[in-house]
């Protein structure tokens, strides 16, 4: 999409938000990043009207909503904030898009599936959200899809975020691999993780091509946490001797429930990306991209 109008990224300081801003800059596309860092706090006294005025002021060619509380426990502790960000915000974006006809992307999650086996779930698979994070994100999907210009992406993103004292999963793993200390890698938690840079590239390409509706965007295979960590270690040239494979701990009654079989079937996305000259990556390609992010 060649346009003088910018891509507006909501949640621009998050893992995917940073990657989207960088991808736009690399492509020479105008981009506006909005987050708490530049004074835009979507959770504080949320106002759909104020959001609409803010977006109108930028006249975007595309809006990407990458705002999320990815800390599941924090969503349980502050359910009101989780629902504002994960449901009310996409609902307001959908209303704005319906009024303006502007395309936009709602970044969703894969935290809807659980089970004893590694399974790839397509866009029609039955969902079963186990916690407030997943329930609020699912509500956000439904509200987003009231806009015919919305592209709702279920995905799983890994990468280097750079928030002091708040490491991402990949940053946590990288530190333990470097230290050589023992740590657990679960054999019964599976996902189709994408590096943030890979997700950003595919997201922008799909949005520009006119893709709309609900779509899975992930790696081409689903693997366990322990397999992913081992692949990352190999790509980064780090020893994985401290990695201890184990099954996830039994969750006590009343404790926070977490989905574990997060694999996504990406055949539909693959079909849409092929004419654009893009392919979704396999595990080794994701691991290499992740290792490169840490080298940089």
N, C-alpha and C positions, 0 to 999 in steps of 0.2 A: 504493500500500500504506500504509494508516494503521495504525501500530503504535507502541506504547510501546517496543518493542525496536529497537535501533539497526541502522543499516547499518554494518558493519565494513569499512573500506577498508584492505587491506594494500598498502603502498607509497604511503602518503598524501602524501608530499612529492614524488613524481614528477609528471610533466606531467599525466597523466590522473588520478592520485590527488588532486591539488590541485583539479582541476575537479569531481571527484565529491564531495569534501567541501563545496565551495562550492555545488554544486547541491542537496545535501541541506539545507544551512543555509537556502538561499533558499526551499526548499519547506517549511521547518518540520519537517524530519524529524530525529530523533536520529541522530547519526553519531559513530563512533569511528574515528579515524585512527591506524594503527599503522605505524611506520617506525623506522629507526635513530635518528631525531631524538628519539623518546621511549623509546629504549632497547630496541627490538625489532629485533634483527639476525637475520634469517632465515638468513643464510649462515654464521653463526658457530656451530659445533657444533650443527647442525640436529637438532632432536628432534621427531618427529611427536607424541609424547605431550605435550610441553610446549606445542606448538601447539594441540592439542586442549583442554588445560586452559585455555589463554588464551582461546580462542573460547568455551568453556563459561562462563567467568566473565562474558562480556559478553552472553550469550544473544541473539545477533543474529537479526534478521528476515531479513537478507541479508548475504552476505559477497562482496566483490569483490576478486579477486586481481589487482592492478595492479603487482606486483613484477616487475622485469625489468632486465637489463643490456642497454641498447640500444646500447652501444658494441660494435660487432662485433669490433673488434680486441681489446678487453678480454676477450671471451668466448674468443678463441683463446689469449690469454695465460694465462688461469685457467679452464681447461675444467671443473675440478671445481666451482668456484663457480657457473659457468653452469648446470651440470646440477643442482646442489642447488636453485637458485632457479627454474629453468625446468621441471624435471621432478619432483624429489622433493617440492617444496613443493606443487604441484597434486595430486600423488599422495596426499599426506597430507590435503589438503583434501577430496579425493574420499572418502577413507575416513571422515573425520569427518562429511561430509554423508550418507553412506550410513547411518551410525549414528544420526544425529540427525534426518534428513529435512529439513534446512535447505537452502534454495535458495542457489546461489552462482554467481558469474560468473568464468570464467577468461579474462583478456584475452590473446589470442594475437597473431599477426603476419601480415603478407602477404608475408614474405620467402621464398616458396616457388616463385616463378615467374620464368622468364627466357625471353628470345627476341628476335627481331629486329623484332617488331611489337607495337603497343599492343593488348592483349587483355584483355577482362573475364573473369575466372575465377569460375565458380560454386563452390558448396561441394563438388561432386563432381569438380572438375578434378584432374588428376594433379599431384602435388607433387614437387619435386626440390630439396631443401635443399642449399645449396652450402657452408655453413659451420657452425661449432659453434653459433652463435646459433640458426640456423634448425633444425638437427637437435635441439637441446635443447628448443626451443619446440614442435616437432612431437611429441616424446615427451610433453611436458606436456599437449598436446591429448588424446592417446590415454589418458593416465592420468586426466585430468579426466572424460572421457566414460564412465569406469566408474561414475560417479555419475549416476543418473537425474535428479537435481536440478540438474545442471550446465548452464549456458549458456556455450558456448565461442565467443568472438567473434574473428574475424579482422578486423583493422582497421589503419589507418594514421593516426596522430595528429600534428597539428602545433599549436604554441602557444608561449606564453611561460612558461618554467619558473622562471626567477629564481635559478638556481644560480650563484654567483659563479665566474668562470673556466671554467665548463662550459656554454657556450651550447647551446641546442637548435638544430635546423636553422633554424627561423623566426627565432630571435634572431640567429643568424649572418648570415642573409640581411638582416634589418632593419638591422643595423649597417653592412653593406656598401652597402646602398641609401642610407643616411643619409650615409655618408662620400663617396660618389661614386666610390670606387675600382673598378677593373675586377675582375670575378670571373666564373667560368665557370658557365653553366647548361646542364645536359645535355639534349640533344634526344632521346636514346635511353634515358632512364630515366623510366618512367611509373608513376604511382600514383593512387589514388583517396582523397586525403587529406581528413580531417575535422578541423575545429578541435576542440580538447580539450573545450570547453564543449558543442559539438554532440554529440560522442560520449557525454559523460556523461549528457546529457538522454535520448538515445535508449537508452542502456544501461539506465538505471534504469527507463524505461518498459517496455522489453522484459522485463526480469526480473520486474517487478511483474505483467505480464500473463500470466506463466506460460510464456513462451518457454523452450525447453530444446534441448539438442543443439548442433550446429555451425552457426554463422550468420555470414555476412559483414555487417559494419557499416562503411560507408564512404560517400564521396560518390557521386553517381549517374553520374559519368563519370570516366574515367582520362585524365590529361593529363601531358605531359612536365614535367620540373623547370623548364625555361626558361619554359614557358607558365604554370606555377603562380607562379613568381617575378614574372613580368610582371603577372599578375592581382593579386597581393598588393601590388605597388608602386602599381598604379592605385587600389586600394581605400584604401591608406594615404596617397595623395597624394604619393608619393615618385617621383623620377626614376629610370628604369631604364636610363639611358644607359651605365652601367658594366657592365651585364649582357652577357656575351659568349657567345652560343650556340655549343656545340661538342658533339661526340660524346664519350662517356666514354673515358678512356684505356684502351689495351689492357693487360690484366692479365698480368703476367709469370708464367711457369710456377712453381708453388709459392707464389705470393702469395695473399693473402686474396681469395676469390671472393665477389662480391656479386650478388644477384638484381637484375634491372632491369625486368622487365615485371610490375609488382605490381598491376595493375588488378583490382578485385573487382566481380563481378556482385552487385548488392544487391537484385534483384527480390524475393527471398523476404523480406528484412527490410522492404522497402517494403510488401509485402502485410500483414505483421504490424503495422506501425506505423500504417497507414491508419485502422483502426477507433479508434485512440487519438488521432486528430487530429494526427498528426505525419508529416512528410515528410523524407526525407533530402535534403540540399542539393546544388545544383550548384556549379560552380567559383566563380562570382561570390559566392554566399552564403557559402561557406567563406572566401574572401578578405576579405569584409566582416567576418565574425566574428573573423578573425585580426587585422585592422587595429584593430578595436575593443579587443581584448585589449591591444594595445600602447598605445592611447590611454589606457586605464585605468591 
